[in-house]
Amino acid sequence: MRKIAVIGAGITGVTTAYSLVQRGFDVTVFDRNRYAAMETSFANGGQLSASNAEVWNRWATVFKGMKWMFEPGAPLLVDPEPSWHKYSWMAEFIAKIPQYRNNTIDTVRMAIEAREHLMNHAAVEGFEFACEKRGILHIYDTKKEFDHATKVNALMSEGGLERRAVTTEEIRSIEPALQRDLYAGYYTESDFTGDIHLYARGLSKACIAQGAHFHYDVDVRTLSHGDDGVTVGWKNEDKKMQDELFDGVVICAGVKSCDLAAQVGDRVNIYPVKGYSITVQLDDEDSQNAAPWVSLLDDEAKVVSSRLGLNRFRIAGTAEFNGYNLDIRDDWIKPLVKWCKKIFPDVSTEYAVPWAGLRPMMPNMLPRVGEGKKTGIFYNTGHGHLGWTLSAATAEIAAEAVLMQSQSNSARAA
């Protein structure tokens, strides 16, 4: 098993391709866009955040979701229109609540491992991605939110993360641009931020330089498993079908992964949870001076922010359960602009570029990684809101699974 296809050139697909190339595989990556990282990996919140690894499976999330269903601009919106996929997914989400503690700890450990790989890849391959190693600051308006964060902090510590409580005065010292009155905060010095799109593009070029093949502007439609391998069928940019036989396939196709998995006999219950962001252009000196350099996570508003160099400020948030819909709704963009105006009033939002992407989310909030039921089928998908944060670690797990199966097959053949 030497010839491997990777379906998807987002952050998980590109990191998987890189990990496979490092193990000596002949790798071909397929993506329906013209370049790598043009969908969910294009304009996320920019955080590499082990400190945001708490899974959402708790009753408080369910009750908040019900409360916010009919509240315009709420951090979480569930479209009430009936959908079997949506409501069955939510039933599974609730069923996973007893696993909240263990899954949070596991996610923290994975995130800590991933950031080491991510930084090493960039250093070895020599590309920039607007990285800011200034930590991530979680801020809280109320004692209730801070008290919950303190409970979560115990799980973070068990997972190996150092995160410390900070007073309002300490918050202002860490980030002088943040002058808002707050109850308290938590600061994770080891977390950092960057531009996911620049990172994925840089790593994809490194893969190509080391022999990987990238097929862009192609839409993978079929996967067919047989005794001789897996046949990938796709439509090219001329809308003509083509196919090619591979020894194995790693599915990293985001929200499309569940459909491809079904073709090879696996159930991968991913739901598309839409997130929004704005990229504020800091074109004037006053805005540049007023915008923070330390990354923030406002737990009450469910908003994150990251500084992407001198001239850009990314603000992201919301979770919309509304199917495979990429419409950019103004009523979801306005809260992000309003948050910027409220927290950093001297930052001009005259030029704020809106964006929306579909997070591929599993009911237990953990990615689907490793072997499928059939020989030669593998997965690295379903990372939800932590795609960049976890991708490099799960890529190593997926690539190692491919290697182990390849070696096992070779041993049996001998």
C-alpha positions as CSV (number, residue, x, y, z in Angstrom):
1,M,0.0,0.0,0.0
2,R,2.0,2.9,-1.3
3,K,-0.3,5.0,-3.5
4,I,-2.7,7.0,-1.3
5,A,-5.5,9.5,-2.1
6,V,-6.5,12.2,0.3
7,I,-9.9,13.7,-0.3
8,G,-9.9,17.4,0.7
9,A,-7.3,20.1,0.8
10,G,-8.4,21.9,3.9
11,I,-6.2,22.0,7.0
12,T,-6.9,18.4,7.8
13,G,-6.3,17.2,4.3
14,V,-3.0,19.1,3.9
15,T,-1.6,18.1,7.3
16,T,-2.6,14.5,6.5
17,A,-0.9,14.7,3.1
18,Y,2.3,16.0,4.7
19,S,2.3,13.3,7.4
20,L,1.9,10.6,4.7
21,V,4.6,12.1,2.5
22,Q,7.0,12.0,5.5
23,R,6.3,8.3,5.8
24,G,7.2,7.7,2.1
25,F,3.8,7.4,0.5
26,D,2.9,8.4,-3.0
27,V,0.2,11.0,-2.2
28,T,-2.5,12.5,-4.4
29,V,-4.8,15.2,-3.0
30,F,-8.2,16.1,-4.5
31,D,-10.1,19.3,-3.8
32,R,-13.1,21.0,-5.6
33,N,-11.6,24.4,-5.2
34,R,-8.8,26.1,-7.2
35,Y,-6.5,26.3,-4.2
36,A,-6.0,24.6,-0.9
37,A,-7.9,25.9,2.2
38,M,-10.7,27.8,0.4
39,E,-13.7,26.6,2.5
40,T,-13.8,26.1,6.3
41,S,-10.0,26.6,6.4
42,F,-10.2,30.0,4.8
43,A,-11.1,32.6,7.5
44,N,-11.6,30.9,10.9
45,G,-11.0,32.6,14.3
46,G,-7.2,32.1,13.9
47,Q,-6.7,30.5,17.3
48,L,-4.5,27.4,18.0
49,S,-6.3,27.0,21.3
50,A,-5.8,24.0,23.6
51,S,-7.6,26.3,26.1
52,N,-10.8,26.1,24.0
53,A,-10.8,22.3,24.0
54,E,-13.9,21.9,26.2
55,V,-16.5,19.9,24.3
56,W,-20.0,21.3,24.1
57,N,-21.8,18.2,25.4
58,R,-23.4,19.4,28.6
59,W,-27.0,20.3,29.6
60,A,-26.2,24.0,29.9
61,T,-25.5,24.1,26.1
62,V,-28.8,22.4,25.4
63,F,-30.8,24.8,27.5
64,K,-28.9,27.8,26.1
65,G,-29.7,26.6,22.6
66,M,-33.4,26.3,23.4
67,K,-33.3,29.8,24.9
68,W,-31.5,31.3,22.0
69,M,-33.6,29.7,19.2
70,F,-35.8,32.7,18.7
71,E,-33.3,35.4,19.8
72,P,-31.9,37.4,16.9
73,G,-28.1,37.6,16.9
74,A,-27.7,34.9,19.7
75,P,-24.4,33.0,19.8
76,L,-26.2,29.7,18.8
77,L,-29.1,29.3,16.4
78,V,-31.0,26.2,15.6
79,D,-33.3,26.5,12.6
80,P,-36.5,24.8,13.8
81,E,-37.4,23.5,10.3
82,P,-37.7,19.7,10.6
83,S,-34.7,17.7,9.5
84,W,-34.0,14.1,10.4
85,H,-30.2,14.6,10.1
86,K,-30.3,17.6,12.4
87,Y,-32.5,16.2,15.1
88,S,-31.0,12.7,15.1
89,W,-27.6,14.3,15.4
90,M,-28.8,16.4,18.4
91,A,-30.1,13.2,20.0
92,E,-26.7,11.7,19.7
93,F,-25.1,14.9,21.0
94,I,-27.3,14.6,24.2
95,A,-26.5,11.0,24.5
96,K,-22.8,11.9,24.7
97,I,-23.2,14.2,27.7
98,P,-21.9,11.6,30.1
99,Q,-18.6,11.5,28.2
100,Y,-18.1,15.3,28.6
101,R,-15.3,15.0,31.1
102,N,-13.2,12.3,29.4
103,N,-13.7,13.8,25.9
104,T,-12.6,17.3,27.1
105,I,-9.4,15.9,28.7
106,D,-8.7,13.8,25.5
107,T,-9.2,16.9,23.3
108,V,-6.8,19.0,25.5
109,R,-4.1,16.4,25.2
110,M,-4.5,16.1,21.5
111,A,-4.4,19.9,21.1
112,I,-1.2,20.2,23.0
113,E,0.4,17.5,20.8
114,A,-0.9,19.2,17.6
115,R,0.6,22.6,18.2
116,E,4.0,21.1,18.6
117,H,3.7,19.4,15.2
118,L,2.2,22.6,13.6
119,M,5.0,24.8,14.7
120,N,7.6,22.2,13.7
121,H,6.2,21.9,10.2
122,A,6.3,25.6,9.6
123,A,9.9,25.9,11.0
124,V,11.2,22.9,9.0
125,E,9.5,24.1,5.7
126,G,10.2,27.7,6.2
127,F,6.9,29.5,5.7
128,E,5.2,32.3,7.5
129,F,1.5,32.4,8.6
130,A,1.2,35.6,10.6
131,C,1.9,33.7,13.8
132,E,1.5,35.6,17.1
133,K,2.9,33.8,20.2
134,R,1.2,36.0,22.8
135,G,-1.2,33.5,24.4
136,I,-5.0,33.5,24.5
137,L,-7.0,35.4,27.1
138,H,-10.5,34.1,28.1
139,I,-12.6,36.9,29.5
140,Y,-15.7,36.7,31.8
141,D,-18.3,39.3,32.6
142,T,-19.9,37.4,35.5
143,K,-19.0,35.2,38.4
144,K,-21.2,32.4,37.1
145,E,-19.2,32.2,33.8
146,F,-15.9,32.4,35.7
147,D,-16.9,29.7,38.2
148,H,-17.7,27.3,35.3
149,A,-14.3,28.2,33.7
150,T,-12.6,27.3,37.0
151,K,-14.2,23.8,36.9
152,V,-13.1,23.4,33.3
153,N,-9.7,24.5,34.3
154,A,-9.3,21.4,36.5
155,L,-10.0,19.3,33.4
156,M,-7.5,21.4,31.4
157,S,-4.8,20.8,34.0
158,E,-5.5,17.1,34.0
159,G,-5.0,17.1,30.3
160,G,-1.6,18.8,30.8
161,L,-2.4,22.4,30.0
162,E,-1.2,25.3,32.1
163,R,-3.8,28.1,32.3
164,R,-4.0,30.6,35.1
165,A,-6.7,32.8,36.5
166,V,-6.1,36.6,36.1
167,T,-7.8,39.6,37.7
168,T,-9.1,42.6,35.8
169,E,-5.9,44.5,36.5
170,E,-3.8,41.6,35.2
171,I,-5.9,41.4,32.1
172,R,-5.2,45.1,31.3
173,S,-1.5,44.4,31.9
174,I,-1.6,41.4,29.5
175,E,-3.5,43.3,26.8
176,P,-3.5,47.1,27.4
177,A,-6.0,47.7,24.5
178,L,-8.7,45.9,26.6
179,Q,-10.0,48.5,29.0
180,R,-13.5,47.0,29.5
181,D,-14.7,46.3,33.0
182,L,-14.7,42.5,33.5
183,Y,-15.1,40.1,36.4
184,A,-12.0,38.1,35.7
185,G,-10.2,35.9,33.2
186,Y,-8.0,32.9,32.4
187,Y,-4.8,33.3,30.5
188,T,-3.0,30.5,28.5
189,E,0.4,31.7,27.6
190,S,1.3,28.6,25.5
191,D,-1.6,29.1,23.0
192,F,-1.0,31.2,19.9
193,T,-2.7,32.5,16.8
194,G,-2.2,32.8,13.0
195,D,-3.7,32.7,9.6
196,I,-5.0,29.2,8.8
197,H,-5.2,29.9,5.1
198,L,-1.6,31.0,4.9
199,Y,-0.6,28.0,6.9
200,A,-2.4,25.5,4.7
201,R,-1.2,27.1,1.5
202,G,2.4,27.0,2.8
203,L,2.2,23.4,3.9
204,S,0.5,22.3,0.6
205,K,3.4,23.8,-1.3
206,A,5.8,21.9,0.9
207,C,3.9,18.7,0.1
208,I,4.2,19.4,-3.7
209,A,7.9,20.1,-3.4
210,Q,8.3,16.7,-1.8
211,G,6.4,14.8,-4.5
212,A,2.7,15.0,-3.6
213,H,0.2,15.6,-6.4
214,F,-2.7,18.1,-6.0
215,H,-5.7,17.9,-8.2
216,Y,-7.7,21.1,-7.9
217,D,-11.1,22.1,-9.4
218,V,-12.3,18.5,-9.2
219,D,-15.3,17.2,-7.4
220,V,-15.0,13.7,-6.0
221,R,-18.3,11.9,-6.5
222,T,-17.6,8.2,-6.0
223,L,-15.5,5.9,-4.0
224,S,-15.6,2.2,-5.0
225,H,-13.9,-0.4,-2.8
226,G,-12.5,-3.6,-4.4
227,D,-10.0,-6.4,-3.8
228,D,-7.4,-4.4,-5.7
229,G,-7.9,-1.1,-3.8
230,V,-10.2,1.9,-3.9
231,T,-11.3,3.7,-7.1
232,V,-11.8,7.4,-6.8
233,G,-14.2,8.9,-9.3
234,W,-14.4,12.6,-9.9
235,K,-15.7,15.3,-12.2
236,N,-13.0,17.5,-13.7
237,E,-13.4,21.2,-14.5
238,D,-14.9,20.2,-17.9
239,K,-17.6,18.2,-16.0
240,K,-16.3,14.9,-17.4
241,M,-16.0,11.9,-15.1
242,Q,-12.5,10.4,-14.5
243,D,-11.4,7.7,-12.1
244,E,-8.1,6.3,-10.7
245,L,-7.3,3.3,-8.6
246,F,-5.4,3.8,-5.3
247,D,-4.2,1.4,-2.6
248,G,-5.9,3.5,0.0
249,V,-7.9,6.6,0.6
250,V,-8.0,9.1,3.6
251,I,-11.3,11.0,3.7
252,C,-10.6,14.6,4.9
253,A,-13.6,16.1,3.1
254,G,-15.2,18.1,5.9
255,V,-19.0,18.2,5.7
256,K,-18.9,16.0,2.6
257,S,-17.2,13.2,4.5
258,C,-20.4,11.5,5.7
259,D,-21.6,11.0,2.1
260,L,-18.3,9.6,0.9
261,A,-18.1,7.3,4.0
262,A,-21.6,5.9,3.3
263,Q,-20.3,4.8,-0.1
264,V,-17.7,2.5,1.5
265,G,-20.0,1.2,4.3
266,D,-19.1,3.5,7.1
267,R,-21.3,5.9,9.2
268,V,-19.7,9.2,9.9
269,N,-22.4,11.4,11.4
270,I,-21.1,14.8,10.6
271,Y,-23.4,17.8,10.8
272,P,-22.5,21.2,9.2
273,V,-22.4,23.8,11.9
274,K,-22.0,27.2,10.3
275,G,-19.6,29.8,11.8
276,Y,-19.1,33.4,10.8
277,S,-16.2,35.8,10.9
278,I,-15.2,39.3,9.8
279,T,-11.7,40.4,8.9
280,V,-11.3,44.0,9.9
281,Q,-8.9,45.9,7.8
282,L,-6.8,48.1,10.1
283,D,-6.0,50.7,7.5
284,D,-5.4,53.7,9.8
285,E,-2.9,54.1,12.6
286,D,-5.6,54.8,15.2
287,S,-7.2,51.4,14.5
288,Q,-3.8,49.6,14.5
289,N,-3.0,51.1,17.9
290,A,-6.5,50.3,19.3
291,A,-6.7,46.7,18.2
292,P,-5.4,44.0,20.6
293,W,-2.4,41.8,19.9
294,V,-3.3,39.2,22.4
295,S,-6.0,36.8,21.2
296,L,-9.3,36.9,23.1
297,L,-12.2,34.5,23.8
298,D,-15.3,36.2,25.2
299,D,-17.1,33.3,26.8
300,E,-20.4,35.1,27.3
301,A,-20.7,36.4,23.7
302,K,-19.0,33.2,22.3
303,V,-16.7,35.5,20.2
304,V,-13.0,35.0,19.5
305,S,-10.5,37.5,18.1
306,S,-7.0,37.3,16.6
307,R,-4.6,39.8,15.3
308,L,-3.2,38.8,12.0
309,G,-0.2,41.1,11.6
310,L,-0.3,44.9,11.6
311,N,-3.2,45.4,9.2
312,R,-5.8,42.7,9.9
313,F,-8.0,41.8,12.9
314,R,-10.1,38.7,12.8
315,I,-13.3,38.3,14.8
316,A,-15.3,35.1,14.7
317,G,-18.2,33.4,16.4
318,T,-21.7,31.9,16.3
319,A,-22.9,28.4,15.7
320,E,-25.8,28.0,13.3
321,F,-27.5,24.7,12.7
322,N,-29.1,25.2,9.3
323,G,-28.0,22.4,7.0
324,Y,-25.7,22.8,4.1
325,N,-26.2,26.5,3.8
326,L,-23.4,29.0,3.2
327,D,-25.5,32.2,3.0
328,I,-23.9,35.0,4.9
329,R,-26.6,36.4,7.0
330,D,-26.4,40.1,8.0
331,D,-28.0,39.4,11.4
332,W,-25.1,37.2,12.2
333,I,-22.4,39.6,11.0
334,K,-23.8,42.5,12.9
335,P,-23.1,41.0,16.4
336,L,-19.4,40.6,15.4
337,V,-19.2,44.2,14.3
338,K,-21.1,45.3,17.4
339,W,-18.7,43.3,19.6
340,C,-15.7,45.1,18.1
341,K,-17.4,48.5,18.5
342,K,-18.2,47.7,22.2
343,I,-14.8,46.3,23.2
344,F,-12.5,48.3,21.0
345,P,-14.4,51.5,20.0
346,D,-11.4,53.1,18.4
347,V,-11.1,50.3,15.8
348,S,-12.7,51.3,12.5
349,T,-15.0,48.6,11.1
350,E,-15.6,50.5,7.8
351,Y,-13.8,47.8,5.9
352,A,-14.8,44.5,7.5
353,V,-14.9,41.5,5.2
354,P,-17.6,38.9,6.1
355,W,-17.2,35.2,5.7
356,A,-19.0,32.0,6.7
357,G,-17.9,28.4,6.8
358,L,-19.3,25.0,7.7
359,R,-17.7,23.3,10.6
360,P,-17.8,19.4,10.2
361,M,-19.0,18.4,13.7
362,M,-19.5,14.9,15.2
363,P,-22.0,14.4,18.0
364,N,-19.3,13.7,20.6
365,M,-17.2,16.7,19.5
366,L,-14.3,14.4,18.7
367,P,-12.8,14.0,15.2
368,R,-13.2,10.7,13.4
369,V,-9.7,9.4,12.9
370,G,-8.2,6.1,11.7
371,E,-9.4,3.0,9.9
372,G,-12.8,2.4,8.3
373,K,-14.5,-1.0,8.1
374,K,-12.9,-1.9,4.8
375,T,-9.2,-2.3,4.1
376,G,-7.6,0.9,2.6
377,I,-10.3,3.3,3.9
378,F,-9.2,5.8,6.5
379,Y,-10.5,9.0,8.1
380,N,-9.3,12.3,9.4
381,T,-12.4,14.5,9.6
382,G,-15.1,15.9,11.9
383,H,-13.0,18.3,13.9
384,G,-15.8,20.9,14.4
385,H,-14.6,24.2,15.7
386,L,-11.1,22.8,16.5
387,G,-9.9,21.9,13.0
388,W,-6.7,23.8,13.0
389,T,-6.1,23.2,16.7
390,L,-6.2,19.4,16.4
391,S,-5.3,18.8,12.7
392,A,-1.6,18.1,13.0
393,A,-2.0,15.5,15.8
394,T,-4.9,13.7,14.0
395,A,-2.9,13.8,10.8
396,E,-0.2,11.8,12.5
397,I,-2.7,9.3,13.9
398,A,-4.3,8.8,10.4
399,A,-0.9,8.5,8.7
400,E,0.3,6.0,11.2
401,A,-2.8,4.0,10.7
402,V,-2.1,3.9,7.0
403,L,1.5,2.9,7.6
404,M,0.5,0.1,10.1
405,Q,-2.0,-1.4,7.7
406,S,0.4,-1.2,4.8
407,Q,3.1,-3.0,6.8
408,S,0.6,-5.6,8.0
409,N,-0.5,-6.2,4.4
410,S,3.1,-6.5,3.2
411,A,3.8,-9.0,6.0
412,R,0.8,-11.2,5.1
413,A,1.8,-11.1,1.4
414,A,5.3,-12.2,2.3
